[in-house]
Amino acid sequence: MEVFEAVRTVLAVRAYQSKPVPPETIQRIVESAWLTASSINGQPWHFIVVEERSVLDDLAAQAGHGRYISQAPMAIVVGMDASRYAVSDASRAIQSMI
């Protein structure tokens, strides 16, 4: 699929199947974030893959607009260092994962 077509047709999913996400797929998603360019090559991000149901439930309870997280088979938590460009850089990494 062409990049423009992927951007044009992206879907925001809020309902999930109960089957697990294959490890190769998770690896590819996280790798797409690692490969994202960042300001001054700072890469001020950290990615935590969450698959444990109780932790997904806790994340959903903490998310103001993300209660659907508890239904997902996995989630990726993105943390960032305190830096001038961290929000922009982490946002770019998240967009790459999407």
Secondary structure, 3 states (H helix, E strand, C coil): CCHHHHHHHCCCCCCCCCCCCCHHHHHHHHHHHHCCCCHHHCCCEEEEEECCHHHHHHHHHHCCCCHHHHHCCCEEEEEECCCCCHHHHHHHHHHHHC
